[in-house]
Structure formats: C-alpha cells, structure tokens
Amino acid sequence: MDTKRKKIEDLIKTFYAREDIPAQLAASARYSLLAGGKRLRPLVFLELLEGFGLSLNPSHYQIALAVELIHTGSLIHDDLPAMDNDDYRRGVLTNHKKFDEATAILAGDTLFFDPFFLLAESDLPSSVIVDLTRELAYASGSFGMVAGQVLDMAGEGKTLSLREIEQIHQLKTGRLLTFPFVAAGIVAGKSRTEIESLRKTGQQFGLAFQIRDDILDITATFAELGKTPGKDILEEKSTYVAYLGLDGAKKALHVQLTAVKAQLTELSVMPKTPLFELIEKLDMEQE
C-alpha cells in the first residue's frame, strides 16, 4: 500500500505542477492534498482491482486520484467558518487559515471539477468513462455528499433517530466510500448484479467508517486525529455514540466490518490481502 500511496502522491504533484494552472490555486490544492490522509478511498479501489486479478495501470491511478480530490475538496469546504469553522486538519492549519477564505473556497471548487477532467483523460473505453462519471457525480452532489452535508447541518441541536443519523452519513460519508467499490466493479467488467452487490458492500463499509469516526471524535487526541476532537459534542450533533453509547458503537462497527469482509469473500476477493488487512485495522473491538 505504501507504493500505491507514493504513486498517488506523485500523480498529485505532477498534475498540480502544470504551468497552465494559476500558481496560487495549485499551491492551495497541493497543500491540502499533500497534508497527509489515509488515502482510504483510492486504496480501496486499487486493492479491489488487484483482488479481481487486474494489473494496475496509469488510468486506474487517475480514477483513484479523482475520488481523493473530491474528498479533499469537501474537507476544505467543511473546515470553512460557515461550516465547521476548524483551524486544523490532518495536523496542520486548515486551507483557509494557511491561505485565505476565498482561496480555500476556490481550491475546494477546483478539486470538485478536476476529477472529471481526469476521468475524461483516462485511457479507458468511453462507456466505462461515462459510467464512472455518473457514479462519481451521484456520490458527490445532490444525491450524495453535498446532500448529506445539508442534512447534517440541519440536524445540529436536534435529537435524531438512528434512521435519520444513518441517512445523513449514508449520503455525507457513505456515498464517496461506496464509489471505489462500484468503480472497481465497472472497470473490472463485473455484471450488473455483481456491481449492485459491491454497492451494498460499499454502503456498509461507509457506515462502518462513520461509526468509527464518531467514536474517535470522543476518544482520540488532537495528535491522533489531526483536527480538533469533541466537535460533535460542541455542535450538538446526533452521532452513533450519542445514540448507541461507546460500547454499542464499537459493537456496531464490528458487525458492519464483519459483514463487509463476508461480502467481499462472496465476490471472490481473496482474504488475507491488503484490503482485508486495511478493514481489520478499522475494527476497534480487535484493538
């Protein structure tokens, strides 16, 4: 996985070194993209492709980077004063603190649009590019991440049901984490039925990741999170921990991750691969 991370970061540096991108915009985009991060979404996509028996090529890395750009753009906007108003992300100053608010907004904007340029430039069949474009837009906009952000803000200070909490995070976090699963199925030429099974697996993975994030918000330190802990409590957000309790949330996380591994095995992704190791590291009941 370290080799894959390095290739992703090399692609970031190459893309945002282009002379036809304004220097301030490129610097702001690079700053947030290279500030750290687990590269979870691109790694899941790349590991799944290898799990399906494909040899990775430059186009696969372009798709992997596309979803990472949108994720990072969402973090830049999420940290803005009008949203979560945070000073730190991934252990360093947030984009609007490092540069300024207008530059951060525009950097987030460019990270929402550049992914579709990357997809269009990839050396893949046009039908695959169309399918990937549809799925990435679906995961990102009015049917996905942005919709989840709106519902999340509307829910602040309210007591939400578990179903309402799940709906918010299925959109806000889950859709972009589902994309790598669906995208891998599309690129690998899987059947419609198999792709829908991958979508279901991705949704469960996304739910698990959000449960874990809620747990870390109250249990981790600034050094571990790279951002201000306890924000959910301060903003009076309904979370899985608030609804289920800490132990209940950890059990729910374990159940979701166990289901993800079982479904991947059914889809002929071999266990004991780096992807399974990555999933197991997220399980707090095993820590």
C-alpha positions in Angstrom: 0.0 0.0 0.0 2.9 2.4 0.6 3.9 2.0 -3.0 0.4 2.9 -4.1 0.2 5.9 -1.8 3.5 7.2 -3.3 2.2 6.8 -6.8 -1.0 8.7 -5.9 1.1 11.5 -4.4 3.4 11.6 -7.4 0.4 12.0 -9.6 -0.9 14.9 -7.4 2.5 16.6 -7.7 2.6 16.2 -11.4 -0.9 17.3 -12.1 -0.7 20.4 -10.0 2.7 21.3 -11.4 1.1 22.2 -14.7 2.1 25.7 -15.9 -1.5 26.4 -17.1 -2.9 26.2 -13.6 -2.5 29.5 -11.6 0.3 29.2 -9.1 -1.9 30.3 -6.1 -4.6 27.8 -6.9 -2.1 24.9 -7.5 -0.4 25.7 -4.2 -3.6 25.7 -2.2 -4.8 22.5 -3.8 -1.4 20.8 -3.3 -1.3 21.9 0.3 -4.4 20.1 1.3 -3.9 17.1 -0.9 -0.4 16.5 0.4 -1.1 17.3 4.1 -1.5 13.7 4.9 -4.5 11.5 5.0 -5.0 7.7 4.8 -5.9 7.6 1.0 -8.6 5.2 2.0 -10.8 5.7 -1.0 -8.2 5.4 -3.7 -6.5 2.4 -1.9 -9.8 0.5 -1.6 -10.4 1.0 -5.3 -6.9 -0.1 -6.3 -6.8 -3.1 -3.9 -10.1 -4.3 -5.2 -8.9 -4.2 -8.8 -5.9 -6.3 -7.8 -8.3 -8.5 -5.8 -10.2 -9.1 -9.1 -7.0 -10.0 -10.8 -6.2 -6.8 -12.8 -2.8 -5.3 -13.2 -2.8 -1.7 -12.3 -2.1 0.9 -15.0 -2.0 4.8 -15.1 -5.7 5.1 -15.9 -6.5 3.2 -12.7 -4.5 5.7 -10.7 -6.3 8.6 -12.4 -9.6 7.2 -11.2 -8.2 6.6 -7.7 -7.0 10.2 -7.6 -10.4 11.5 -8.8 -12.2 10.4 -5.7 -9.4 11.6 -3.5 -9.7 15.1 -5.0 -13.4 15.3 -4.3 -12.9 14.0 -0.7 -10.2 16.6 0.0 -12.2 19.4 -1.6 -15.1 18.5 0.7 -12.7 18.8 3.7 -11.5 22.2 2.7 -15.1 23.4 2.5 -16.1 21.6 5.6 -13.5 23.5 7.6 -14.6 26.9 6.5 -16.1 29.4 9.0 -19.6 29.0 7.5 -19.4 25.2 8.1 -17.4 23.5 10.9 -15.1 26.5 11.4 -12.0 24.5 12.2 -8.4 25.7 12.4 -6.6 22.3 11.9 -6.9 19.4 9.5 -4.6 16.4 9.3 -2.4 18.1 11.9 -1.7 21.3 10.0 -3.5 24.6 9.5 -6.7 24.3 7.5 -6.6 25.7 4.0 -8.4 28.9 4.8 -6.0 29.6 7.7 -2.9 28.8 5.6 -4.0 30.9 2.6 -7.3 32.8 2.9 -11.0 32.1 2.8 -11.5 33.0 -0.9 -8.6 30.9 -2.0 -9.8 27.9 0.1 -13.3 28.1 -1.5 -11.7 28.2 -5.0 -9.3 25.3 -4.1 -12.3 23.3 -3.0 -14.1 24.2 -6.2 -11.2 23.1 -8.4 -11.0 19.8 -6.5 -14.6 19.1 -7.4 -14.1 19.8 -11.1 -10.7 18.4 -11.8 -11.7 14.8 -11.1 -14.0 14.8 -14.2 -11.1 16.0 -16.3 -9.0 13.1 -15.0 -11.7 10.6 -15.8 -12.2 12.0 -19.3 -8.4 11.9 -20.0 -8.1 8.3 -18.8 -7.3 5.6 -21.4 -10.5 3.6 -20.8 -13.4 2.7 -23.1 -15.8 5.6 -23.4 -18.7 3.6 -22.0 -16.6 2.9 -18.8 -15.8 6.6 -18.5 -19.5 7.6 -18.8 -20.4 5.0 -16.1 -17.6 6.2 -13.8 -18.6 9.9 -14.3 -22.2 9.1 -13.5 -21.3 7.3 -10.3 -18.8 9.9 -9.1 -21.3 12.7 -9.7 -24.0 10.7 -7.9 -21.7 10.1 -4.9 -20.7 13.8 -4.7 -23.6 16.1 -5.3 -27.3 16.4 -4.7 -27.7 12.6 -4.2 -24.6 12.2 -2.1 -22.0 14.1 -0.1 -23.5 17.6 -0.5 -26.9 16.4 0.3 -25.5 14.8 3.5 -23.8 18.0 4.5 -27.1 19.9 4.2 -28.9 17.3 6.4 -26.1 17.2 8.9 -26.2 21.0 9.4 -30.0 20.9 9.6 -29.7 18.2 12.3 -27.5 20.2 14.7 -29.0 20.8 18.1 -31.8 18.2 17.4 -32.3 14.7 18.7 -32.4 12.5 15.6 -33.5 8.9 15.3 -31.0 6.2 14.3 -32.5 6.0 10.9 -32.1 9.8 10.4 -28.4 9.5 11.6 -27.8 6.7 9.1 -29.4 8.7 6.3 -27.1 11.6 6.9 -24.0 9.6 7.0 -25.0 7.3 4.1 -25.0 10.4 2.0 -22.3 12.6 3.6 -19.7 9.9 4.1 -21.0 6.7 2.7 -21.5 7.6 -1.0 -17.9 8.6 -1.6 -16.8 5.4 0.2 -19.1 3.4 -1.9 -17.8 4.8 -5.1 -14.5 2.8 -5.0 -16.4 -0.5 -4.7 -18.7 0.3 -7.6 -15.9 1.8 -9.7 -13.8 -1.3 -9.3 -16.7 -3.4 -10.5 -17.2 -1.2 -13.5 -13.6 -1.2 -14.5 -13.3 -5.0 -13.9 -16.3 -5.6 -16.2 -18.4 -7.2 -13.5 -22.0 -8.0 -14.1 -24.8 -5.6 -13.1 -25.7 -8.0 -10.3 -22.1 -8.1 -9.0 -21.9 -4.3 -9.2 -25.0 -3.9 -7.1 -23.5 -6.3 -4.6 -20.4 -4.2 -4.5 -22.6 -1.1 -4.0 -24.2 -2.8 -0.9 -20.8 -3.7 0.4 -19.5 -0.2 -0.1 -22.6 1.2 1.8 -21.8 -1.0 4.7 -18.2 0.0 4.7 -19.2 3.7 4.6 -21.5 3.2 7.6 -18.7 1.4 9.5 -16.2 4.2 8.7 -18.7 6.9 10.0 -19.3 4.9 13.2 -15.6 4.7 13.7 -15.2 8.4 13.1 -17.9 9.2 15.7 -16.0 7.0 18.2 -12.7 8.7 17.5 -14.3 12.2 17.9 -14.7 11.5 21.6 -11.8 9.1 22.3 -8.9 10.3 20.3 -6.5 13.2 20.9 -5.6 16.1 18.6 -2.3 14.3 17.8 -4.2 11.2 16.8 -7.0 12.9 14.8 -5.0 15.8 13.3 -8.0 18.0 14.0 -10.0 19.4 17.0 -11.6 16.5 18.9 -15.0 16.8 20.5 -16.5 18.9 17.7 -19.6 16.7 17.5 -20.5 17.4 21.2 -19.8 21.1 20.8 -22.0 21.4 17.7 -24.7 19.2 19.4 -24.7 16.6 16.6 -26.6 13.3 16.8 -23.9 10.6 16.4 -23.8 6.8 16.7 -22.0 7.2 20.0 -24.7 9.5 21.3 -27.4 7.1 20.2 -25.8 3.7 21.0 -23.2 4.5 23.6 -19.5 4.0 23.2 -19.6 0.2 23.7 -22.7 -0.1 21.5 -21.0 1.9 18.7 -17.9 -0.3 18.8 -20.1 -3.4 18.6 -22.0 -1.9 15.6 -18.7 -1.1 13.9 -17.5 -4.7 14.4 -20.8 -6.1 12.9 -20.6 -3.8 9.9 -16.9 -4.7 9.1 -17.5 -8.4 9.6 -20.3 -8.1 7.0 -18.1 -6.3 4.6 -15.4 -9.0 4.8 -18.0 -11.7 4.2 -19.5 -10.0 1.2 -16.0 -9.4 -0.3 -15.3 -13.1 0.1 -18.5 -13.9 -1.7 -17.4 -11.6 -4.5 -14.2 -13.7 -4.9 -11.9 -11.2 -3.3 -9.4 -13.4 -1.6 -9.0 -12.9 2.2 -5.6 -12.2 3.7 -5.0 -9.5 1.1 -4.0 -5.9 1.9 -7.7 -4.9 1.6 -8.7 -7.2 4.3 -5.9 -6.1 6.5 -7.0 -2.5 6.0 -10.6 -3.4 7.0 -9.4 -5.3 10.1 -7.4 -2.3 11.2 -10.6 -0.3 11.4 -12.2 -2.7 13.9 -11.9 -1.2 17.4 -13.2 -4.4 19.1 -9.9 -6.0 18.0 -7.7 -3.2 19.3 
